[in-house]
Amino acid sequence: MSIYKFRAECLSDVSNARKSFCNNQYELTLEIESPFPDVVVEIKTQMSFEQIYEALASVINGHVMVETLAIKKEYTGKRRKRDRRIN
């Protein structure tokens, strides 16, 4: 299993992302960055980076999740622009 991290603007973005993971098995750990609504998410899964990316990109207004997605050891929380079109 691989471990990835990303940041979401709010908990509802994470909830919407979970719907996009379909029937894939995964384990999520959430860390809320008080006093902000931001949520740092760690996901342990068999899904590939590309599969997670596609799931996050399908979430309306999910750009922060897509732009911060990284392998856990490379995660910084900083937004990076991606080449693809994002909702």
C-alpha angles and dihedrals in degrees: 000000000000128000122219133175135206139164125237128198091230144352093262089062088056091048091052091047091054089059088056093055088072115184096343116125116241143149120223129201117190128201117186113211102219133233086024125068090235118125125202110211128199115194124192110195151134089239116112124241088254093053092050091045092053092048092050092044090056091061113098108244090005094133095118091056091050094045094051100040111125143145105277095251090051097044116124102158090235118130118247123187113242127213096238132081111260127201 
